[in-house]
Amino acid sequence: MPYDNTNSGALFKNTKMREGKDDPQYTGSINIEGKDFWLDAWVKESKDGKKYFSLRPRAKDTKPAPPARQRSPGDDDEEIPF
């Protein structure tokens, strides 16, 4: 019988964190009612000192944002007149 992973998921320690960035400490995936999501997690601490996970799900079918346009030498800094 095939494994049914509906409404379940897993997190793994992020071994590719970049120094100085707000990369998630844990990454993984989760399935909620048949829809797949990427799941990022950070270990946080509440005001009263209790540790908890802060989570951010992202739909797996979401396309990543296009990279920002890089300026090239010689680009004119003046505004474009309209």
Distance bins in CASP14 RR format, pairs under 12 A and 6 or more apart:
PFRMAT RR
TARGET T0000
AUTHOR 0000-0000-0000
RMODE 2
METHOD distances of the structure
MODEL  1
3 9 0 0 0 0 0 1 0 0 0 0 0
3 31 0 0 0 0 0 1 0 0 0 0 0
4 31 0 0 0 0 1 0 0 0 0 0 0
4 34 0 0 0 0 1 0 0 0 0 0 0
5 29 0 0 0 0 1 0 0 0 0 0 0
5 30 0 0 0 0 1 0 0 0 0 0 0
5 31 1 0 1 0 0 0 0 0 0 0 0
5 32 0 0 0 0 0 1 0 0 0 0 0
5 34 0 0 0 0 1 0 0 0 0 0 0
5 35 0 0 0 0 0 1 0 0 0 0 0
5 36 0 0 0 0 1 0 0 0 0 0 0
6 30 0 0 0 0 0 1 0 0 0 0 0
6 31 1 0 1 0 0 0 0 0 0 0 0
6 32 0 0 0 0 1 0 0 0 0 0 0
6 33 1 0 0 1 0 0 0 0 0 0 0
6 34 1 0 1 0 0 0 0 0 0 0 0
6 35 0 0 0 0 1 0 0 0 0 0 0
6 36 0 0 0 0 0 1 0 0 0 0 0
7 30 0 0 0 0 1 0 0 0 0 0 0
7 31 1 0 0 1 0 0 0 0 0 0 0
7 32 1 0 0 1 0 0 0 0 0 0 0
7 33 1 0 0 1 0 0 0 0 0 0 0
7 34 1 0 0 1 0 0 0 0 0 0 0
7 35 0 0 0 0 0 1 0 0 0 0 0
7 36 0 0 0 0 0 1 0 0 0 0 0
7 37 0 0 0 0 0 1 0 0 0 0 0
8 28 0 0 0 0 0 1 0 0 0 0 0
8 29 0 0 0 0 1 0 0 0 0 0 0
8 30 1 0 0 1 0 0 0 0 0 0 0
8 31 1 0 0 1 0 0 0 0 0 0 0
8 32 0 0 0 0 1 0 0 0 0 0 0
8 33 0 0 0 0 0 1 0 0 0 0 0
8 34 0 0 0 0 0 1 0 0 0 0 0
8 36 0 0 0 0 0 1 0 0 0 0 0
8 37 0 0 0 0 0 1 0 0 0 0 0
8 39 0 0 0 0 0 1 0 0 0 0 0
9 26 0 0 0 0 0 1 0 0 0 0 0
9 27 0 0 0 0 0 1 0 0 0 0 0
9 28 1 0 0 1 0 0 0 0 0 0 0
9 29 1 0 0 1 0 0 0 0 0 0 0
9 30 1 0 1 0 0 0 0 0 0 0 0
9 31 1 0 0 1 0 0 0 0 0 0 0
9 32 0 0 0 0 1 0 0 0 0 0 0
9 34 0 0 0 0 0 1 0 0 0 0 0
9 36 0 0 0 0 1 0 0 0 0 0 0
9 37 0 0 0 0 1 0 0 0 0 0 0
9 38 0 0 0 0 0 1 0 0 0 0 0
9 39 1 0 0 1 0 0 0 0 0 0 0
9 41 0 0 0 0 0 1 0 0 0 0 0
9 55 0 0 0 0 0 1 0 0 0 0 0
9 57 0 0 0 0 0 1 0 0 0 0 0
10 26 0 0 0 0 1 0 0 0 0 0 0
10 27 0 0 0 0 1 0 0 0 0 0 0
10 28 1 0 1 0 0 0 0 0 0 0 0
10 29 1 0 0 1 0 0 0 0 0 0 0
10 30 1 0 0 1 0 0 0 0 0 0 0
10 31 0 0 0 0 0 1 0 0 0 0 0
10 37 0 0 0 0 0 1 0 0 0 0 0
10 38 0 0 0 0 0 1 0 0 0 0 0
10 39 0 0 0 0 1 0 0 0 0 0 0
10 41 0 0 0 0 0 1 0 0 0 0 0
11 24 0 0 0 0 1 0 0 0 0 0 0
11 25 0 0 0 0 1 0 0 0 0 0 0
11 26 1 0 1 0 0 0 0 0 0 0 0
11 27 1 0 0 1 0 0 0 0 0 0 0
11 28 1 0 1 0 0 0 0 0 0 0 0
11 29 0 0 0 0 1 0 0 0 0 0 0
11 30 0 0 0 0 1 0 0 0 0 0 0
11 38 0 0 0 0 0 1 0 0 0 0 0
11 39 1 0 0 1 0 0 0 0 0 0 0
11 40 0 0 0 0 1 0 0 0 0 0 0
11 41 1 0 1 0 0 0 0 0 0 0 0
11 42 0 0 0 0 0 1 0 0 0 0 0
11 43 0 0 0 0 0 1 0 0 0 0 0
11 53 0 0 0 0 1 0 0 0 0 0 0
11 55 0 0 0 0 1 0 0 0 0 0 0
11 56 0 0 0 0 0 1 0 0 0 0 0
11 57 0 0 0 0 0 1 0 0 0 0 0
12 24 0 0 0 0 0 1 0 0 0 0 0
12 25 0 0 0 0 0 1 0 0 0 0 0
12 26 1 0 0 1 0 0 0 0 0 0 0
12 27 1 0 0 1 0 0 0 0 0 0 0
12 28 1 0 1 0 0 0 0 0 0 0 0
12 29 0 0 0 0 1 0 0 0 0 0 0
12 38 0 0 0 0 0 1 0 0 0 0 0
12 39 0 0 0 0 0 1 0 0 0 0 0
12 40 0 0 0 0 0 1 0 0 0 0 0
12 41 0 0 0 0 1 0 0 0 0 0 0
13 23 0 0 0 0 0 1 0 0 0 0 0
13 24 0 0 0 0 0 1 0 0 0 0 0
13 25 1 0 0 1 0 0 0 0 0 0 0
13 26 1 0 0 1 0 0 0 0 0 0 0
13 27 0 0 0 0 1 0 0 0 0 0 0
13 28 0 0 0 0 0 1 0 0 0 0 0
13 41 0 0 0 0 1 0 0 0 0 0 0
13 43 0 0 0 0 0 1 0 0 0 0 0
14 21 0 0 0 0 0 1 0 0 0 0 0
14 22 0 0 0 0 0 1 0 0 0 0 0
14 23 1 0 0 1 0 0 0 0 0 0 0
14 24 1 0 1 0 0 0 0 0 0 0 0
14 25 1 0 1 0 0 0 0 0 0 0 0
14 26 1 0 1 0 0 0 0 0 0 0 0
14 27 1 0 1 0 0 0 0 0 0 0 0
14 28 0 0 0 0 1 0 0 0 0 0 0
14 39 0 0 0 0 0 1 0 0 0 0 0
14 40 0 0 0 0 1 0 0 0 0 0 0
14 41 0 0 0 0 1 0 0 0 0 0 0
14 42 0 0 0 0 1 0 0 0 0 0 0
14 43 0 0 0 0 0 1 0 0 0 0 0
15 23 0 0 0 0 0 1 0 0 0 0 0
15 24 0 0 0 0 0 1 0 0 0 0 0
15 25 0 0 0 0 0 1 0 0 0 0 0
15 26 0 0 0 0 0 1 0 0 0 0 0
15 27 0 0 0 0 1 0 0 0 0 0 0
16 23 1 0 0 1 0 0 0 0 0 0 0
16 24 0 0 0 0 0 1 0 0 0 0 0
16 25 0 0 0 0 0 1 0 0 0 0 0
16 26 0 0 0 0 0 1 0 0 0 0 0
16 27 0 0 0 0 1 0 0 0 0 0 0
17 23 1 0 1 0 0 0 0 0 0 0 0
17 24 0 0 0 0 1 0 0 0 0 0 0
17 25 1 0 0 1 0 0 0 0 0 0 0
17 26 0 0 0 0 0 1 0 0 0 0 0
17 27 0 0 0 0 1 0 0 0 0 0 0
17 40 0 0 0 0 0 1 0 0 0 0 0
17 42 0 0 0 0 0 1 0 0 0 0 0
18 24 0 0 0 0 0 1 0 0 0 0 0
21 42 0 0 0 0 0 1 0 0 0 0 0
22 40 0 0 0 0 1 0 0 0 0 0 0
22 42 1 0 0 1 0 0 0 0 0 0 0
22 44 0 0 0 0 0 1 0 0 0 0 0
22 54 0 0 0 0 0 1 0 0 0 0 0
22 56 0 0 0 0 0 1 0 0 0 0 0
23 40 0 0 0 0 1 0 0 0 0 0 0
23 41 0 0 0 0 0 1 0 0 0 0 0
23 42 0 0 0 0 1 0 0 0 0 0 0
23 56 0 0 0 0 0 1 0 0 0 0 0
24 38 0 0 0 0 1 0 0 0 0 0 0
24 39 0 0 0 0 1 0 0 0 0 0 0
24 40 1 1 0 0 0 0 0 0 0 0 0
24 41 1 0 1 0 0 0 0 0 0 0 0
24 42 1 0 1 0 0 0 0 0 0 0 0
24 43 0 0 0 0 1 0 0 0 0 0 0
24 44 0 0 0 0 0 1 0 0 0 0 0
24 53 0 0 0 0 0 1 0 0 0 0 0
24 54 0 0 0 0 1 0 0 0 0 0 0
24 55 0 0 0 0 1 0 0 0 0 0 0
24 56 1 0 0 1 0 0 0 0 0 0 0
24 57 0 0 0 0 0 1 0 0 0 0 0
24 58 0 0 0 0 0 1 0 0 0 0 0
25 40 0 0 0 0 1 0 0 0 0 0 0
25 41 1 0 0 1 0 0 0 0 0 0 0
25 42 1 0 1 0 0 0 0 0 0 0 0
25 43 1 0 1 0 0 0 0 0 0 0 0
25 44 0 0 0 0 1 0 0 0 0 0 0
25 51 0 0 0 0 0 1 0 0 0 0 0
25 53 0 0 0 0 1 0 0 0 0 0 0
25 54 0 0 0 0 1 0 0 0 0 0 0
25 55 0 0 0 0 0 1 0 0 0 0 0
25 56 0 0 0 0 0 1 0 0 0 0 0
26 38 0 0 0 0 0 1 0 0 0 0 0
26 39 0 0 0 0 1 0 0 0 0 0 0
26 40 1 0 0 1 0 0 0 0 0 0 0
26 41 1 0 1 0 0 0 0 0 0 0 0
26 42 1 0 0 1 0 0 0 0 0 0 0
26 43 1 0 0 1 0 0 0 0 0 0 0
26 44 0 0 0 0 0 1 0 0 0 0 0
26 53 1 0 0 1 0 0 0 0 0 0 0
26 54 0 0 0 0 0 1 0 0 0 0 0
26 55 0 0 0 0 1 0 0 0 0 0 0
26 56 0 0 0 0 0 1 0 0 0 0 0
27 37 0 0 0 0 0 1 0 0 0 0 0
27 38 1 0 0 1 0 0 0 0 0 0 0
27 39 1 0 0 1 0 0 0 0 0 0 0
27 40 1 0 1 0 0 0 0 0 0 0 0
27 41 1 0 0 1 0 0 0 0 0 0 0
27 42 0 0 0 0 0 1 0 0 0 0 0
27 55 0 0 0 0 0 1 0 0 0 0 0
27 56 0 0 0 0 0 1 0 0 0 0 0
27 57 0 0 0 0 0 1 0 0 0 0 0
27 58 0 0 0 0 0 1 0 0 0 0 0
28 36 0 0 0 0 0 1 0 0 0 0 0
28 37 0 0 0 0 1 0 0 0 0 0 0
28 38 1 0 0 1 0 0 0 0 0 0 0
28 39 1 0 1 0 0 0 0 0 0 0 0
28 40 1 0 0 1 0 0 0 0 0 0 0
28 41 0 0 0 0 1 0 0 0 0 0 0
28 55 0 0 0 0 0 1 0 0 0 0 0
28 56 0 0 0 0 0 1 0 0 0 0 0
28 57 0 0 0 0 0 1 0 0 0 0 0
28 58 0 0 0 0 0 1 0 0 0 0 0
28 60 0 0 0 0 0 1 0 0 0 0 0
29 35 0 0 0 0 0 1 0 0 0 0 0
29 36 1 0 0 1 0 0 0 0 0 0 0
29 37 1 0 0 1 0 0 0 0 0 0 0
29 38 1 0 1 0 0 0 0 0 0 0 0
29 39 1 0 1 0 0 0 0 0 0 0 0
29 40 0 0 0 0 0 1 0 0 0 0 0
29 41 0 0 0 0 0 1 0 0 0 0 0
29 57 0 0 0 0 1 0 0 0 0 0 0
29 58 0 0 0 0 1 0 0 0 0 0 0
29 59 0 0 0 0 0 1 0 0 0 0 0
29 60 1 0 0 1 0 0 0 0 0 0 0
30 36 1 0 0 1 0 0 0 0 0 0 0
30 37 1 0 1 0 0 0 0 0 0 0 0
30 38 0 0 0 0 1 0 0 0 0 0 0
30 39 1 0 1 0 0 0 0 0 0 0 0
30 40 0 0 0 0 0 1 0 0 0 0 0
30 41 0 0 0 0 0 1 0 0 0 0 0
30 55 0 0 0 0 1 0 0 0 0 0 0
30 56 0 0 0 0 0 1 0 0 0 0 0
30 57 1 0 0 1 0 0 0 0 0 0 0
30 58 0 0 0 0 0 1 0 0 0 0 0
30 59 0 0 0 0 0 1 0 0 0 0 0
30 60 0 0 0 0 1 0 0 0 0 0 0
31 37 1 0 0 1 0 0 0 0 0 0 0
31 38 0 0 0 0 0 1 0 0 0 0 0
31 39 0 0 0 0 0 1 0 0 0 0 0
31 57 0 0 0 0 0 1 0 0 0 0 0
31 59 0 0 0 0 0 1 0 0 0 0 0
31 60 0 0 0 0 1 0 0 0 0 0 0
32 38 0 0 0 0 0 1 0 0 0 0 0
32 39 0 0 0 0 1 0 0 0 0 0 0
32 55 0 0 0 0 0 1 0 0 0 0 0
32 57 1 0 0 1 0 0 0 0 0 0 0
32 59 0 0 0 0 0 1 0 0 0 0 0
32 60 0 0 0 0 0 1 0 0 0 0 0
34 59 0 0 0 0 0 1 0 0 0 0 0
34 60 0 0 0 0 0 1 0 0 0 0 0
35 57 0 0 0 0 1 0 0 0 0 0 0
35 58 0 0 0 0 0 1 0 0 0 0 0
35 59 1 0 0 1 0 0 0 0 0 0 0
35 60 0 0 0 0 1 0 0 0 0 0 0
35 61 0 0 0 0 1 0 0 0 0 0 0
35 62 0 0 0 0 0 1 0 0 0 0 0
36 57 0 0 0 0 1 0 0 0 0 0 0
36 58 0 0 0 0 0 1 0 0 0 0 0
36 59 1 0 0 1 0 0 0 0 0 0 0
36 60 1 0 1 0 0 0 0 0 0 0 0
36 61 1 0 0 1 0 0 0 0 0 0 0
36 62 0 0 0 0 0 1 0 0 0 0 0
37 55 0 0 0 0 0 1 0 0 0 0 0
37 56 0 0 0 0 1 0 0 0 0 0 0
37 57 1 0 1 0 0 0 0 0 0 0 0
37 58 1 0 0 1 0 0 0 0 0 0 0
37 59 1 0 1 0 0 0 0 0 0 0 0
37 60 1 0 0 1 0 0 0 0 0 0 0
37 61 0 0 0 0 1 0 0 0 0 0 0
37 62 0 0 0 0 1 0 0 0 0 0 0
38 55 0 0 0 0 0 1 0 0 0 0 0
38 56 0 0 0 0 1 0 0 0 0 0 0
38 57 1 0 0 1 0 0 0 0 0 0 0
38 58 1 0 1 0 0 0 0 0 0 0 0
38 59 1 0 0 1 0 0 0 0 0 0 0
38 60 1 0 1 0 0 0 0 0 0 0 0
38 61 0 0 0 0 0 1 0 0 0 0 0
38 62 0 0 0 0 1 0 0 0 0 0 0
38 64 0 0 0 0 0 1 0 0 0 0 0
39 53 0 0 0 0 1 0 0 0 0 0 0
39 54 0 0 0 0 0 1 0 0 0 0 0
39 55 1 0 0 1 0 0 0 0 0 0 0
39 56 1 0 0 1 0 0 0 0 0 0 0
39 57 1 0 1 0 0 0 0 0 0 0 0
39 58 1 0 0 1 0 0 0 0 0 0 0
39 59 0 0 0 0 0 1 0 0 0 0 0
39 60 0 0 0 0 0 1 0 0 0 0 0
40 53 0 0 0 0 0 1 0 0 0 0 0
40 54 0 0 0 0 1 0 0 0 0 0 0
40 55 1 0 0 1 0 0 0 0 0 0 0
40 56 1 0 1 0 0 0 0 0 0 0 0
40 57 1 0 0 1 0 0 0 0 0 0 0
40 58 1 0 0 1 0 0 0 0 0 0 0
41 51 0 0 0 0 0 1 0 0 0 0 0
41 52 0 0 0 0 1 0 0 0 0 0 0
41 53 1 0 1 0 0 0 0 0 0 0 0
41 54 1 0 0 1 0 0 0 0 0 0 0
41 55 1 0 1 0 0 0 0 0 0 0 0
41 56 1 0 0 1 0 0 0 0 0 0 0
41 57 0 0 0 0 1 0 0 0 0 0 0
42 51 0 0 0 0 0 1 0 0 0 0 0
42 52 0 0 0 0 1 0 0 0 0 0 0
42 53 1 0 0 1 0 0 0 0 0 0 0
42 54 1 0 1 0 0 0 0 0 0 0 0
42 55 0 0 0 0 1 0 0 0 0 0 0
42 56 0 0 0 0 1 0 0 0 0 0 0
43 49 0 0 0 0 0 1 0 0 0 0 0
43 50 0 0 0 0 0 1 0 0 0 0 0
43 51 1 0 1 0 0 0 0 0 0 0 0
43 52 1 0 0 1 0 0 0 0 0 0 0
43 53 1 0 0 1 0 0 0 0 0 0 0
43 54 1 0 0 1 0 0 0 0 0 0 0
43 55 0 0 0 0 0 1 0 0 0 0 0
44 50 0 0 0 0 1 0 0 0 0 0 0
44 51 1 0 0 1 0 0 0 0 0 0 0
44 52 1 0 1 0 0 0 0 0 0 0 0
44 53 1 0 0 1 0 0 0 0 0 0 0
44 54 1 0 1 0 0 0 0 0 0 0 0
44 55 0 0 0 0 0 1 0 0 0 0 0
45 51 1 0 1 0 0 0 0 0 0 0 0
45 52 1 0 0 1 0 0 0 0 0 0 0
45 53 0 0 0 0 0 1 0 0 0 0 0
45 54 0 0 0 0 0 1 0 0 0 0 0
46 52 1 0 0 1 0 0 0 0 0 0 0
46 53 0 0 0 0 0 1 0 0 0 0 0
46 54 0 0 0 0 0 1 0 0 0 0 0
58 64 0 0 0 0 1 0 0 0 0 0 0
58 65 0 0 0 0 0 1 0 0 0 0 0
69 75 0 0 0 0 1 0 0 0 0 0 0
71 77 0 0 0 0 1 0 0 0 0 0 0
END
